[in-house]
Amino acid sequence: MNPLYIVDQAALSDFCQQIHAVPWIALDTEFIREQTYYPQLCLIQIAIPSQIACIDALALPSLEPLLERLYDPTILKILHAGHQDLEIFFHLRGSVPSPIFDTQLAALVLGCGSQLGYANLVQQILGIDLAKAHTRADWRQRPLPTAWLAYAADDVNYLGEIYTRQRTALDARGWLSALAEDFQALSHPDRYQPQPQQEWRRIREQNRLRGPGRAVLRALAAWREDQARQHDRPRRWILDDSVLVELARRLPDTQDALQQIRGLPGTTCRRHGAALLELIASARQEPPECWPDHTRRPTFSQQGALQAGKLLQWIETRASHYGIDPRDIADQRDIECLLTGQDSRLLHGWRAALIGNELAEHLASPTKP
């Protein structure tokens, strides 16, 4: 199947007429975001049962005819690891296309492996080896080389066949409905809505901080997020994670102390020093009940620890039966949350259907595992 390369509005309108009433659309995008906060959409790849198209998002004045089809709730959208692709459409329209089928998630549940790449999935299911030469291409380049377009078209060429096979396998095991909650969650706007007050959780070294330092980190991370969005620059270009942690650890209260922070650029210190000092001072004054929560693992009695160990062994046995890595089903934290009545991944989506619901029933019964 020779893919179309669409660079003008008339061709896009003609192609979108073909999408009318199709059962599914395979979808992928090529974008650049190394130098921006928001992804710069360059190319949209679409496959339908009868055609493949690479749509030049930089050349077209309007993508609206295509968006109308992508947001049609009667057409299934098939993606592989589609979070970043869906984020782009959230920025375009403030909502996300639905319904969704993600072949990476389906592959995990079917025991093909965790975080399985598209090329590996194609090879595993269809026995076809895909080229990987253009994974780091600058998709802003024009004209796009023919080899790049062929590579881009391959990213959707096999999604329909993979979906068909995965759906058949899931249906045979009675698991198709088990994934419905997870697929539906991929289209929830909250998943893509900026949440500046939660950005501190992204920072790996946040666990080094305690008390007011965590409140300061939250304030600084939120400020950085707002700056990055406002100026459309990567977060690390505003302030590196390590600098945020160092500021929250040392809590400078003067311009001189601020200048001693390792990694803090002089230009940032001069331009934003007063704002940073004000943020730090304000966050330090927050009462303890307002400090960001530091989720601590519960302390178990010897009996509770023994029960958690038994549950973990039980999950490992069931995971082996399903051909799934037990680490993809639950970790120690998930089990501890379940035992202490907190929300756990085991109570949601495919994990609940495969294991979690049965596990919860065991815990509620007089004879627990």
Secondary structure by P-SEA (a helix, b strand, c coil): ccccccccaaaaaaaaaaaccccbbbbcccccccccccccccbbbbbcccccccccccccccaaaaaaaaacccbbbbbcccaaaaaaaaaacccccccbbbaaaaaaaacccccccaaaaaaacccbbbbccccccccccccccaaaaaaaaaacccaaaaaaaaaaaaaaacccccaaaaaaaaacccccccccccccccccccccccaaaaaaaaaaaaaaaaaaaaacccccccccaaaaaaaaaaccccaaaaaacccccaaaaaacaaaaaaaaaaaaaccccccccccccccccaaaaaaaaaaaaaaaaaaaaacccccccccaaaaaaaaacccccccccccccccaaaaaaaaaccccc
